[in-house]
């Protein structure tokens, strides 16, 4: 159970670009939407076959469910 504003580190794959800084991230537990600002992404090119490590913060919606992980750092593995 993740708490709002909790820091997380995840390793997996960005499998889909949803547009407007939003992506689908997949690891061995499932998928979640992540938000990656262009300044965090830099010149990195995302392809589904590249394993990534992301660090970020949980952002829960009004319903208490995790809406998105706001990514602070991303690197390839």
N, C-alpha and C positions, 0 to 999 in steps of 0.2 A: 504494500500500500504506500504510494508516494504522497508526500505532503506538498502543498503549494509552496513554491519558491525553494524546494529541496534541490540541492546540487546532485547531478547524476553524471556518470561516465558510462558510455555504451560503446560496444564494438560490434560492427555489422556492416550493412550495405545500404546506400541510398539508392532505392530501386525506381523512384519515380519523381519527376519534377512536376509539381502541381501549379507552378507559376506564383508570382507575387511573393517570392522568398520562401515558399513552402515546399517541402519535400516529404516523401514517404521513406522512413528509415526502417530497415528490417534486421532483426537479430534472431537468435535461437528461441526467443520467447514470443515473437510475433512482430507486428508492425505498429508504428506510431508516427504521427505527423511531427516534423521538426521545422523550426523557422531559422533560416540562416541568412543573416544580413550580408549584403555584398562585401562589406569591409572585412567580415570574418572569413568569407569564402576566398577573397583575394583573387588570384589568377588560377586557382585550383579548378580543374575540369572534373566533373563528376560523371562516372560511368558505373552502371550497376555491378560490374565485375570487380571493382576496386573495394577492398576492405577498408573501412574507415573507423577511426576512433573519434568520438565526439564527447565534449564536455558541455554541459548546459544546466538549465534550471527548469524545473517543472512549472508549468502555468496551467492552473486549474480554472475551469469556467464556473459560472454561477451555480451550476448543478453539482459541483464538487467532483466532477470527472476531469481527468487530465485532458486538456484540449490540445496542448502542444508542448514540445520541449524547445525552449529558446536557446539556441546554440551559441556558446561563447568562444569555443575553440574546436577546430577540426583538423585532423591530419590523416594521411594515408598510412596503412600498416604495411 
